[in-house]
Amino acid sequence: MNVLWEYGVTKVTTANLSWFHNPGVYVVLIESEDGSIAYGGERIHLANDYAKLPIEDAVSIVDENIFDLTAQYRARGLTGELCGLWNSRAIAGRGFSNLLTKLGVAMARRLEMSSLFVLCAPYTVAMCQAAGFEIEESVGSRGTFNYPKLDLVATALLIKDLENLPTADAAYKEKIYNFSANPVQLTSDTGPKGSFSFNLNLITGPEHYEHL
């Protein structure tokens, strides 16, 4: 909510936090070293019987074929969705959205997922494609929808092979493989304003706290 206010979006009174109680949701967070400030984040929702994936809720309004599509990938292995990506104005323009996308795919690999969905705004499609997502043309109008309003367009994308990432940009793939293989490390990434270092920790469960 505070991030929306930073960008001048003031007429927001509620937020859907139902995902907080979903046992199949994992949160990736970028925060200050002392943990007092959150700069950005995202979520991975595993497909389960607790709740529909956000992409199913969104896309089914205009195309119920999304349920058949997600069911196909559930039958092939563990699938889910990368969603809820955000960052604050304090780090805007530094490439943290790109970093979060890489981290999200790396996290999905660590969760041993076989495929991963995402629903993108037009300006993030290329970023997601660089990370290995492909436009899923079997739903909507060749993968696009008017969502969340008629004058806005969203695109459904999918990584069909998380193990090999066959369509990912080489530099993205190298980072994703490194992050997933070495989940705790002092590492770096590069954005439009240069390179930056950060402490990575993609360990989940009780082990996570042993590395803090």
Secondary structure as GFF3:
##gff-version 3
##sequence-region A 1 212
A	DSSP	alpha_helix	2	6	.	.	.	ID=ss1
A	DSSP	three_ten_helix	18	21	.	.	.	ID=ss2
A	DSSP	beta_strand	25	31	.	.	.	ID=ss3
A	DSSP	beta_strand	38	46	.	.	.	ID=ss4
A	DSSP	alpha_helix	54	59	.	.	.	ID=ss5
A	DSSP	alpha_helix	65	76	.	.	.	ID=ss6
A	DSSP	beta_strand	80	87	.	.	.	ID=ss7
A	DSSP	three_ten_helix	89	91	.	.	.	ID=ss8
A	DSSP	alpha_helix	96	110	.	.	.	ID=ss9
A	DSSP	beta_strand	116	120	.	.	.	ID=ss10
A	DSSP	three_ten_helix	122	124	.	.	.	ID=ss11
A	DSSP	alpha_helix	125	130	.	.	.	ID=ss12
A	DSSP	beta_strand	134	135	.	.	.	ID=ss13
A	DSSP	beta_strand	144	146	.	.	.	ID=ss14
A	DSSP	beta_strand	153	159	.	.	.	ID=ss15
A	DSSP	alpha_helix	170	181	.	.	.	ID=ss16
A	DSSP	beta_strand	184	191	.	.	.	ID=ss17
A	DSSP	beta_strand	194	201	.	.	.	ID=ss18
A	DSSP	alpha_helix	207	210	.	.	.	ID=ss19
###
